[in-house]
């Protein structure tokens, strides 16, 4: 575990993330979304992102569209949970950058909230 961002605990991880470039953070968030979607499903990714980024379901729709996602593809699963196409999850990263002045700390919050997922992968 070097100075690449990974560390032994969430507190140290957050501190290391603070020193990373925006491009690196965006890449890590998009990769984490992809990896978690493969293992745990897109519902989990959208819900975790919405919580960590402090977004309402409506705001997720706006962030998704602002990042280049097709608005008509935001939907619900059979249980009524919000979903987006797995292939388009990365648009949430670009979208929050365009919609929230404090996007950087929100993205860091998402990475830290999923620290256990990162360690697992």
N, C-alpha and C positions, 0 to 999 in steps of 0.2 A: 504494500500500500504506500505508494509514493505521493507526490504532490499533485496527483491527477484528480483529486476530488474525493476519492473513496477514503474512508477512515473507520476507526474502530467503533465510534458511537455517533448518534445523530447530532450532538452538539459540535463535535469536532468537524463533522461533515458539513454542517451549516457554515462554520467558519471558513472552511476550505472553498466552499462554493462561492462565498462572497468575493474571493480573489480571482474567480474565473471570468472570462470574457462573456459577453452576451451571446455571441455565436456558439460558444462551447455549451453554455447553459441550455440554449435552445435545442442543440443537437442531443444533449443528454435527456431532456424532457421528451422529445419526440421518440428517441430510442426506447426510453422507459415505457412510454405509452404502448408502443408496438409490442414490446416483450411481455408486458402485463396482459395485454389483450390476447396474446397467444395462449397464455397460461390460465388466465382467470376470466377473460371475456371483456368485450367492449363496454358492457354495462358498468363493470367495476371501474374501468378507466374513466369513463365520463363522470360517474358519481364522485370518484376520488378527486378528479380535477376540479369539478364544480365546488366541492367542499374546500379544498386547499386554496383555490383561487377566489373564494368568497363570491361566487356567482349564482344568480338564480337560474332556473331552467331557461327562462326567456333570454337572460344575458348570455347563456351558453350558445343559444341560437345565433345571437348577434356576433359573438366572438368567432364562432365557426364560419359564418358567412364572411365576416371581415377578413378572415385568414385565407379565403379562397374556396371554402367548402360550399357545395351546392345546397342552398337553403332548403330545397324540397326534399333533401335526403335525411334531414333531421327527423327522427321519428320516435316511436315507442315500441318496446318489445311486447310480448304477449301478457306480461304482468304490469304493463303501463309505465315501465322505467324508460327514461330518455336514452336514446342511442343515436349514434352517427355511424357512417360506414367506417369500418376498421381502417381501410386504406386511406381515409381522409383525416385520421386523428391528428396528424401533424399540423393541420390547418388551425387547430386550437392554439398552438404556440404563436404562430404569426398573428392570429386574430387578437389574442390578448395583448400583444405588443402594440397593435393599432388602437385598441379600445381602452386600455388602462394605463394611466400615467405611472402607476406603481407596478407594472407588469413584472419587472425583475424580482422583487421580493415575493410576489405571488408564485412565480415559477420556482423559486428556491423553496418556498413553502411546500409546493407539490413534490419536489424531489425529496425533501426531508421527511414529509409525511409518508413517503414510500421507501424510506431507508431500508426496511426489512426486505422489501421486494428486490432492491438493488443488491443487497448482500446475498440473497438467494440466487439471483441470476448469476 
